[in-house]
Each structure stands twice: as C-alpha cells, then as structure tokens.
Amino acid sequence: MKIAEQKNALRREMREKLLTVSEGERSAASREIVGKILSLPAWRMALTVALFAPLATEPDISGLFTAGKTICYPRVCGGELEFYHARRCEDLRVGSFGILEPGPTISAPVSPSAIDLAVIPGLAFDADGHRLGRGKGYYDRFLASTKALTVGVCFACQQVSLIPTESHDVRLNLVMTEKN
C-alpha cells in the first residue's frame, strides 16, 4: 500500500475513534493537556505562542489563551497558514474549513521566526514526533519555516506506534496527551 493510502486509512480510523470520545472525557483530557503545557519551561520562557482553534473532536486548548502570553492563531491564506495576533476570543471568526481564525481586521501577519512556541493539532501522532494532519499540508509548510518549539496535542487514543511519513513531513519536538 502506498504511503498516501496508508495515511488516508489512518485518518479514517482516527476520525472514527475520536467520535467515541465522550464530551466529558474530552473536557477532562483537555484540562490535563493544558495543565501540562502550562508547566513546560518552554511555555514560561515563550513570549509569542501560536495556538489553534480546536475542532469539536480536538483537545480544547482555549485555557492557554488567557495565560498572559502574546497569542497568535493561524489563518489560511492561499495555500499557506499565516499567523495573526489575537488579543481576545472575539478576534476570531469562522474561516476556511469552518475553523475559527483571526478576522480580516487583523492585518499584519506574525513572522514564523517571531513565534517561540507552537501548539499543533493533528489526527494522530507517534512517539518520534511524527504527525498525521488532515491532508492539506498547511502545518507541514509552517513547521518547515519556523524555529519555534513545536508541541503536538492530542488525546491518548490518537497515539499510534508509527505514522507513515514522506519527505515533506516535519517532526514535532514534543507530543502532549492527557496521560503523557
């Protein structure tokens, strides 16, 4: 089976698995994940942090928004992710793919080199920091352009032994779940 087919099969498996996680389990696990990120020395040292607005099946990391950092969120611009400062939750609007992103009134993107810590979503992760995204490559292109410490976040059920990888896939520095 080709790598692209392996990835698509794993995406289907993870989407189905995520539908079995209850709202209560998701909420409790999300609080654990946020607590672990807040305890990282890299979090304490970071000035500018890139977050994401979670989909309903992803960890809710909104608790990081109020933690006293300069926060930026991605916006899809053409085929790329650009990050923009968000000073409050009201700065986010439903954008590409139905995901909350900074509204059009926030005009100047944050340079990837200005981001100290990036919290990254995904459908699956392995112990080596490989990530399976949703298949568009937006985050891989961003990850290739930044020197930020990158932290993948997921529920423990999204960890797998091996993510099939291609040359454009970028490894993350850390992966955080509610368990480890």
C-alpha positions in Angstrom: 0.0 0.0 0.0 1.3 3.5 -0.9 2.1 6.0 1.8 -0.8 8.2 0.8 -3.2 5.3 1.1 -1.8 4.4 4.5 -2.3 7.9 5.7 -5.8 8.1 4.4 -6.7 4.8 6.1 -5.2 6.1 9.4 -7.1 9.3 9.0 -10.4 7.4 8.7 -9.5 5.2 11.7 -8.7 8.2 13.8 -11.8 10.1 12.8 -14.0 7.1 13.8 -12.1 6.7 17.1 -12.5 10.4 18.0 -16.2 10.1 17.6 -16.2 7.5 20.5 -14.6 10.0 23.0 -17.4 11.5 25.1 -17.7 15.2 25.8 -16.9 14.6 29.4 -13.7 12.6 28.6 -12.7 15.3 26.0 -13.2 18.1 28.6 -11.2 16.3 31.3 -8.4 15.3 29.0 -8.2 18.8 27.6 -7.8 20.3 31.1 -4.9 17.8 31.7 -3.2 18.7 28.4 -3.5 22.5 29.1 -2.0 22.0 32.6 0.9 20.0 31.2 1.7 22.7 28.6 1.5 25.5 31.3 4.1 23.5 33.3 6.6 23.4 30.5 9.7 25.6 31.0 9.4 26.5 27.3 5.9 27.9 28.0 7.2 30.1 30.8 10.0 31.4 28.6 7.9 31.9 25.5 6.9 35.4 24.5 4.8 34.6 21.4 2.8 31.4 21.2 0.9 30.0 18.2 -2.3 28.2 19.1 -5.1 26.8 17.1 -8.9 27.0 17.5 -9.9 23.3 18.0 -12.5 21.4 16.1 -15.1 19.7 18.2 -13.1 16.4 18.3 -9.7 18.1 19.2 -8.4 19.0 22.6 -9.8 22.3 23.8 -6.7 24.4 24.5 -8.6 27.6 25.0 -7.3 27.8 28.6 -3.9 28.7 27.1 -5.4 31.9 25.6 -5.7 33.7 28.9 -2.3 32.7 30.2 -0.6 36.1 29.8 1.3 35.5 26.5 1.2 37.1 23.1 -1.0 34.7 21.3 -1.4 34.2 17.6 -3.7 31.9 15.6 -3.5 30.6 12.0 -5.5 31.9 9.1 -5.5 30.1 5.7 -4.2 32.5 3.1 -4.0 30.9 -0.3 -2.2 27.6 0.2 -0.4 28.7 3.4 -1.0 29.3 7.1 -0.3 32.8 8.3 -0.4 33.6 12.0 -2.1 36.7 13.4 -2.2 38.2 16.9 -5.5 37.7 18.7 -6.0 39.8 21.7 -9.3 38.3 22.7 -11.6 35.5 21.6 -13.8 37.9 19.8 -11.0 38.5 17.3 -11.7 35.0 15.8 -14.2 34.4 13.1 -15.3 31.3 11.2 -13.0 31.0 8.3 -11.6 28.3 6.0 -12.9 24.8 6.6 -15.3 26.1 9.3 -12.4 26.7 11.7 -12.1 29.8 13.8 -9.3 32.1 12.7 -8.3 35.7 13.1 -10.7 38.0 11.3 -9.8 40.2 8.4 -9.5 43.3 10.5 -6.2 41.9 11.9 -3.9 42.8 9.1 -0.2 42.2 9.9 0.9 38.5 10.0 3.4 37.4 12.6 6.6 36.1 11.1 7.2 32.4 11.8 10.6 33.4 13.2 8.9 35.5 15.9 7.0 32.5 17.3 8.7 30.9 20.3 6.3 28.0 20.9 3.7 26.5 18.6 0.9 24.2 19.7 -0.1 22.0 16.8 -3.2 19.8 16.2 -3.3 16.5 14.3 -5.3 13.4 13.8 -2.5 11.0 15.1 1.0 11.2 16.5 3.8 8.7 17.2 6.4 8.6 19.9 9.0 10.1 17.5 7.0 13.3 17.0 5.6 12.4 13.6 2.2 13.9 13.0 -0.7 12.9 10.7 -2.7 16.0 9.8 -5.8 16.3 7.7 -4.0 16.1 4.4 -3.6 19.6 3.1 0.0 20.1 4.3 -0.7 23.6 5.8 1.1 22.8 9.1 4.0 21.0 7.5 4.7 24.1 5.4 4.5 26.3 8.5 6.7 23.9 10.6 9.4 23.9 7.9 9.5 27.7 8.2 9.8 28.2 12.0 12.4 27.6 14.7 9.7 27.5 17.4 9.5 24.7 19.9 6.6 22.6 18.5 4.2 20.7 20.7 1.6 18.4 19.2 -1.5 17.9 21.3 -3.9 15.0 21.1 -5.8 12.6 23.2 -4.0 9.4 24.2 -6.2 7.4 21.9 -4.7 9.3 19.0 -1.2 7.9 19.7 0.0 5.2 17.3 3.2 3.2 17.0 4.1 4.6 13.6 3.0 7.4 11.3 3.7 6.8 7.7 5.9 9.7 6.6 7.1 11.4 3.4 10.0 13.8 2.8 7.8 16.9 3.4 6.5 15.7 6.8 8.1 17.7 9.6 8.6 16.1 13.1 7.5 17.9 16.2 9.6 18.5 19.3 7.1 17.1 21.8 3.7 15.4 21.8 1.4 16.0 24.8 -1.6 14.0 25.8 -3.7 13.8 29.0 -1.6 10.8 30.0 2.0 11.7 29.0 
